[in-house]
Amino acid sequence: MACASTPVAPEAAGENPISTVGMTCSKPYRLTRDCSLMWGASREVFVEGYRIKVAGSEAGDVILVMEPDVLENALSGTPFVLNSPVHSQSTNNSFYALRCFLDAEKIEVTRVRAVTSFGNIDGDVLELNGDGYSLLEEHTRE
């Protein structure tokens, strides 16, 4: 397994990452809104100029954020090399767009954990001080 050539967001650097392989809709967080066991975040939203896939907790205070073209971007790297800088950078871009949106809505991000596998950054889990997920639902991409 190679190291990701795109680093995790600085906000997540001090936290233990979550393994994509071991993550489900019920662990390590209970994601009851728009979570797919197969694909993770399943609601596509459009914020800050980015398409983003999200899933959330019942209270909306935990959000899984993923970039929308996971498979396409994961395969954009060199064949047989497990990490993809395009995929990881796109995932980081999704995180920063969501972070900017939440800041504008006065929702504080209290913790960020990267979701990683095979050298890729597959997403981030954001713990919030309020219901940020309901605000995102209003930006669902049709």
Stockholm file with secondary structure:
# STOCKHOLM 1.0

chainA/1-142         MACASTPVAPEAAGENPISTVGMTCSKPYRLTRDCSLMWGASREVFVEGYRIKVAGSEAGDVILVMEPDVLENALSGTPFVLNSPVHSQSTNNSFYALRCFLDAEKIEVTRVRAVTSFGNIDGDVLELNGDGYSLLEEHTRE
#=GR chainA/1-142 SS CCCCSSCCCGGGTTSCCEETTTCCSSSSSCCCBSEETTTEECEEEEETTEEEEEEECTTSCEEEEECTTHHHHHTTSCTTCSCCHHHHHHHHHHHHHHHHHHHHTTCCEEEEEEEEETTEEEEEEEEESSCCHHHHHTTBCC
#=GC SS_cons         CCCCSSCCCGGGTTSCCEETTTCCSSSSSCCCBSEETTTEECEEEEETTEEEEEEECTTSCEEEEECTTHHHHHTTSCTTCSCCHHHHHHHHHHHHHHHHHHHHTTCCEEEEEEEEETTEEEEEEEEESSCCHHHHHTTBCC
//
